[in-house]
């Protein structure tokens, strides 16, 4: 003879308990929409975004200002302005770029830092504290200039960012173009040695004979690429430089390729 649990008859639930179970189930089901709605009201974590910081003089500043409207249309991108016009690498007493870069990277934590600087670096390199001055073109100038470029890149890389170093463009005045070539050699070697990807802009700003290129010929005529000063760029020119730069970044950093695709020349 088997035993029967209290409240049952031959092991079968009584009707009263069946009704109680149904009420509990219906109450739980009725509360689901409210629970779902409450969960929907909670702030959801923002999707990760690629942070791109621009550092340098008025060349980098012009590039940043031209690209801001384009970058803001992409939810996956965040642009950071770390530029300062009328500055250079040669005068740390006026704007210490290695230290400034380190501070900017620590504050903003960018994924990619784009450096473009040198339009004001044809003047002597100065160590004011040591009362030392190195004229452009001397060995002392080259040695200390490379150190400062490497320091800027190191600040980015050690802070966890990838780094692009854009070379100086061809320039209209022969003397400035010659100086830009000299600086490009110093910048490229030092930047790559410190872990950056060096991106030349000389070919993109020169014609087939290597001469300064002010405009691009198209089906609708010449399209101005350079500003009237022969150093800076039009919006179209900056977009051309952006395409060259971000294509290079995508090739070296494939994890950025999707977010950077299509930014630049229109």
Secondary structure, 3 states (H helix, E strand, C coil): CCCCCCCEECCEECHHHHHHHHHHHHHHHHHHHHHHHHHHHCCCCCCCCEEEEEEECHHHHHHHHHHHHHHHCCCCEEEEEEECCCCCCCECCCCCHHHHHHHHHHHHCCCEEEEECCCCCCCCEEECCCCEEECCCCHHHHHHHHHHHHHHHHHHHHCCCEEEEECCCCCCCHHHHHHHHHHHHHHHHHHHHCCCEEECCCHHHECCCCCECCEEEECCEEEECECCCCCCECHHHHHHHHHHHHHHHHHHCHHHHHHHCCCCCC
